[in-house]
Amino acid sequence: MSRSNSLPIEQAVKESIDSTFDSTAPVLIIAVSGGIDSMSLLHSLYRFNISGIVAHVNYQKRGEASDKDAELVAEQAEKWGFEFELKKANLNEARGQNFQRWARDVRYRFFRDLAEEYDADGIALAHHRDDQVETILQKLLRGAGMVSWSSMDVWDGELFRPLLPISREQIEQYAEQKEIPYRIDKSNLENDFARNFLRNEWTDRLSEFFPGWEENILSVGDEAQNYEDALEWIVNRISDKDGLNKQAFDDLDPGLQRSLVLYLIKKQKPGIQISQQNLHRVSELKKLQTGKKIGITSEFSIVRDREYYVITRSGENTFKPQTFTRSKLGNFKVEVGDHMLTVEQFGEPDLSKALFMDADKISWPITIRQWEEGDRLQPLGMQGHQTVAEHLTNRKVSAADKQKALVIESFEETICALIFPPIKNQSSPGTISEQVKCDSETKYCLTIK
């Protein structure tokens, strides 16, 4: 199809695809509700023969109407040659919660699971220019800081929004010209939710009093990007791979400290909402002792690590326990995280680059897991035992890296070794227990490199 003969919506989609993906035929997860926006997006992708899996969530909130939405999307997906995936949400799970937030979590989790299953290049959403304006306006009215004012991107590395340059009016014209079927969600006409209220009550009348107000709102997003660039400049000057320099951070104005923390957390999880009350906890950092932390959200904390502050995310280092028999490690080299484990004949060991344990002194099978409070071991060369926490501190393992440490536990629940990330000027991957050290009678050893 000639670009000159295509309509604005199709031009925008084609230009976005060409500028975003290396492949001319990316595979996309296409979020389709059945409304005019997403159905128009689906049709435009169909016009360009883009491969995709149509993803629809039925929240079962509107009974038969919700089922008819799903039926329409499934029918058109089949007609236009797309695979179709349906998610039926359990409405009972939303009780006592903010419904819109719950629904958003459900659909994005569904989209991301599909993207992983199909090895998709991205998730296509039908957000358009009017959505962009409403999003920024809501942030302003809710008192969000300038870090949150930035607008949505056409491509953020995961989410693909090719209709952002297109207005709702242009989408309506396109659907009419192409006779695209769609359904109207009557709940969108009610003012129960903030976005509906803005759309139904405010935005039409604002144009009467403030012509061009939409462009002014969109320019706020551009200014917010400049602000983020300035924050990034500051971050680069007060931090390194170990974290934020404590002294440099403490010298900043409290408001700038909060903005930097919010910016850094949003870099890890765009769209996260953090209350001003929680952000003000940043003021507690100056009195924080080494190894202690303060929670900013249920997911993010800031740890004091000697002369640094480190933002940590719960769950990011979660390690699922793995159990190995001696025979398995004797036949194969097994990769666990950044380490390689094997049982091999004892030779001339290089103790600076690996850990060696006498395989005959270990009670097999072994389990590799994250360390827990109360875990103890007898480090090589010591008479008594020491807690893992104490040992990591003595070995000067950073507070952030402590969370990544693993233990090797024997069948008798004895800690045989402790594995932790490399420390400055050291290359050994951890510490072994005195009970499993190799000696002149050792024939086979469990090696960790």
Protein Blocks (a to p, Z undefined) as FASTA:
>chain_A
ZZklpcfklmmmmmmmmmmpmbfbdcdddddehiaklmmmmmmmmmnopacddddddehl
nommmmmmmmmmmmmmmmnopacddddddfklmgoiafklmmmmmmmmmmmmmmmmnopa
bdcdfbdfklmmmmmmmmmmnopafklmpccdfbgojaccfklmpcfklmmmmmmmnopa
cdddfklmpckbfklmmmmmmmmmmmmmmghklmmmmmmmmmmmmmmmmmmmmmmmmgcf
kbccfklmmmpcfklmmmmmmmmmmmmmghiacdfklmmmmmmmmmpcehiacdfblmbc
cddehjaccdddehjlgccdddddfklmmmpccdehjbccdddddddddfklcccddfkl
pccddddddddehiacddehiabdcdfklmmmmnopafklmmmpccdddfkopafbdcdd
ddehiabfbdcdfklcccfklmbdcddZZ
